[in-house]
């Protein structure tokens, strides 16, 4: 169990790093991009951290899946911030599927 929690914690550290990179890019982005991040994506990090702290053998796999969904969404969002003009998210392209981040999914 300890090694599984360590694995989850390492994955969460990657999400924290991605979160920090996105926050830096959001400083250059417009209000719409910041609002989208603050309301739809970032809140899931805390939920995942709480679930890791209380993880049991029966919940490890669902938490791992939620972390993977979050990682994918974070990468997509970071890419959009990078591609957008002046560091913002453009209206074109595919929108990241923020619903995939929900740990309960």
Secondary structure in CASP SS format (residue, H / E / C, confidence):
PFRMAT SS
TARGET T0000
AUTHOR 0000-0000-0000
METHOD secondary structure of the structure
MODEL  1
X C 1.00
X H 1.00
X H 1.00
X H 1.00
X H 1.00
X H 1.00
X H 1.00
X H 1.00
X H 1.00
X H 1.00
X H 1.00
X H 1.00
X H 1.00
X H 1.00
X H 1.00
X H 1.00
X H 1.00
X H 1.00
X H 1.00
X H 1.00
X H 1.00
X H 1.00
X H 1.00
X H 1.00
X H 1.00
X H 1.00
X C 1.00
X C 1.00
X C 1.00
X C 1.00
X H 1.00
X H 1.00
X H 1.00
X H 1.00
X H 1.00
X H 1.00
X H 1.00
X H 1.00
X H 1.00
X H 1.00
X H 1.00
X C 1.00
X H 1.00
X H 1.00
X H 1.00
X H 1.00
X H 1.00
X H 1.00
X H 1.00
X H 1.00
X H 1.00
X H 1.00
X H 1.00
X C 1.00
X C 1.00
X C 1.00
X C 1.00
X C 1.00
X C 1.00
X H 1.00
X H 1.00
X H 1.00
X H 1.00
X H 1.00
X H 1.00
X H 1.00
X H 1.00
X H 1.00
X H 1.00
X H 1.00
X H 1.00
X H 1.00
X H 1.00
X H 1.00
X H 1.00
X H 1.00
X H 1.00
X H 1.00
X H 1.00
X H 1.00
X H 1.00
X H 1.00
X H 1.00
X C 1.00
X H 1.00
X H 1.00
X H 1.00
X C 1.00
X C 1.00
X C 1.00
X C 1.00
X C 1.00
X C 1.00
X C 1.00
X C 1.00
X C 1.00
X C 1.00
X H 1.00
X H 1.00
X H 1.00
X H 1.00
X C 1.00
X C 1.00
X C 1.00
X C 1.00
END
